[in-house]
């Protein structure tokens, strides 16, 4: 599902016009980015948490030139689903398999 699909779905389900939904989604995305760039995590109860994790420096391989390269320490954005959300996904996938 793309951002455009989400906007269409929300507009259809709520009756709010697409321009308003687009504005809300864009502001939501910007707020999430700014919060994470400030080093803070974002917790949505019963959904999950977006947070930053520091990765240690490590060595890697450039397969094209067969040389060792140093990958510097960096931060990555991670998402941890809440127990309720993870359980709901597990229930849906289990039902589809049966």
C-alpha contacts under 8 A as a table, 3 or more apart, distances in Angstrom:
res1	aa1	res2	aa2	distance
1	X	5	X	5.88
1	X	6	X	6.91
2	X	5	X	5.08
2	X	6	X	6.35
3	X	6	X	5.08
3	X	7	X	6.24
4	X	7	X	5.09
4	X	8	X	6.22
5	X	8	X	5.13
5	X	9	X	6.10
6	X	9	X	5.08
6	X	10	X	6.11
7	X	10	X	5.26
7	X	11	X	6.05
7	X	18	X	6.67
7	X	21	X	6.08
7	X	22	X	6.17
7	X	25	X	7.54
8	X	11	X	5.18
8	X	12	X	6.04
8	X	18	X	6.83
9	X	12	X	5.16
9	X	13	X	6.01
10	X	13	X	5.12
10	X	14	X	5.87
10	X	15	X	7.94
10	X	16	X	7.74
10	X	21	X	7.12
11	X	14	X	5.43
11	X	15	X	5.43
11	X	16	X	5.03
11	X	17	X	5.76
11	X	18	X	5.55
11	X	21	X	6.37
12	X	15	X	5.51
12	X	16	X	7.40
16	X	20	X	6.81
16	X	21	X	6.74
17	X	20	X	5.62
17	X	21	X	6.47
18	X	21	X	5.05
18	X	22	X	5.92
19	X	22	X	5.06
19	X	23	X	6.19
20	X	23	X	5.10
20	X	24	X	6.28
21	X	24	X	5.11
21	X	25	X	6.12
22	X	25	X	5.16
22	X	26	X	6.04
23	X	26	X	5.20
23	X	27	X	6.14
24	X	27	X	5.17
24	X	28	X	6.05
25	X	28	X	4.96
25	X	29	X	6.19
26	X	29	X	5.19
26	X	30	X	6.22
27	X	30	X	5.06
27	X	31	X	6.05
28	X	31	X	5.15
28	X	32	X	6.23
29	X	32	X	5.16
29	X	33	X	6.22
30	X	33	X	5.09
30	X	34	X	6.08
31	X	34	X	5.15
31	X	35	X	6.01
32	X	35	X	5.22
32	X	36	X	6.17
32	X	42	X	7.40
33	X	36	X	5.28
33	X	37	X	6.04
34	X	37	X	5.06
34	X	38	X	6.17
35	X	38	X	5.13
35	X	39	X	6.67
35	X	40	X	5.60
35	X	41	X	7.08
35	X	42	X	7.46
36	X	39	X	5.06
36	X	40	X	5.25
36	X	41	X	6.13
36	X	42	X	7.62
36	X	50	X	7.97
36	X	51	X	6.86
36	X	52	X	6.91
36	X	77	X	7.94
37	X	40	X	7.42
39	X	52	X	6.93
40	X	51	X	7.03
40	X	52	X	7.75
41	X	49	X	6.89
41	X	50	X	5.66
41	X	51	X	4.45
41	X	52	X	6.96
42	X	49	X	5.46
42	X	50	X	5.13
42	X	51	X	6.52
43	X	47	X	7.96
43	X	48	X	5.95
43	X	49	X	4.31
43	X	50	X	6.55
44	X	47	X	5.30
44	X	48	X	5.32
44	X	49	X	6.11
45	X	48	X	6.42
45	X	82	X	7.47
46	X	82	X	5.66
46	X	83	X	7.38
46	X	84	X	5.67
46	X	85	X	6.17
47	X	81	X	5.99
47	X	82	X	5.24
47	X	84	X	7.20
47	X	85	X	5.46
48	X	79	X	6.89
48	X	80	X	5.49
48	X	81	X	4.12
48	X	82	X	4.39
48	X	85	X	7.41
49	X	79	X	5.58
49	X	80	X	5.29
49	X	81	X	6.49
49	X	82	X	7.35
50	X	77	X	6.89
50	X	78	X	5.72
50	X	79	X	4.52
50	X	80	X	6.63
51	X	77	X	5.74
51	X	78	X	5.43
51	X	79	X	6.43
52	X	75	X	6.18
52	X	76	X	5.56
52	X	77	X	4.68
52	X	78	X	6.09
53	X	75	X	5.41
53	X	76	X	5.46
53	X	77	X	6.54
53	X	78	X	7.08
54	X	73	X	7.14
54	X	74	X	5.83
54	X	75	X	4.42
54	X	76	X	6.61
55	X	73	X	5.43
55	X	74	X	5.27
55	X	75	X	5.74
55	X	76	X	7.19
56	X	72	X	7.32
56	X	73	X	4.69
56	X	74	X	6.98
57	X	70	X	7.22
57	X	71	X	5.58
57	X	72	X	4.50
57	X	73	X	4.13
57	X	74	X	7.51
58	X	70	X	5.98
58	X	71	X	5.25
58	X	72	X	6.67
58	X	73	X	7.55
59	X	68	X	6.63
59	X	69	X	5.66
59	X	70	X	4.57
59	X	71	X	5.70
60	X	68	X	5.74
60	X	69	X	5.23
60	X	70	X	6.21
60	X	71	X	6.58
61	X	66	X	6.60
61	X	67	X	5.76
61	X	68	X	4.65
61	X	69	X	5.80
62	X	65	X	5.76
62	X	66	X	5.39
62	X	67	X	5.30
62	X	68	X	6.23
62	X	69	X	6.70
63	X	66	X	4.77
63	X	67	X	7.07
81	X	85	X	6.06
81	X	86	X	5.84
82	X	85	X	5.24
82	X	86	X	6.06
83	X	86	X	5.12
83	X	87	X	5.95
84	X	87	X	5.19
84	X	88	X	6.17
85	X	88	X	5.08
85	X	89	X	6.26
86	X	89	X	5.18
86	X	90	X	6.17
87	X	90	X	4.99
87	X	91	X	6.10
88	X	91	X	5.08
88	X	92	X	6.27
89	X	92	X	5.17
89	X	93	X	6.16
90	X	93	X	5.26
90	X	94	X	5.99
91	X	94	X	5.13
91	X	95	X	6.18
92	X	95	X	5.18
92	X	96	X	6.34
93	X	96	X	5.13
93	X	97	X	6.31
94	X	97	X	5.19
94	X	98	X	6.52
95	X	98	X	5.34
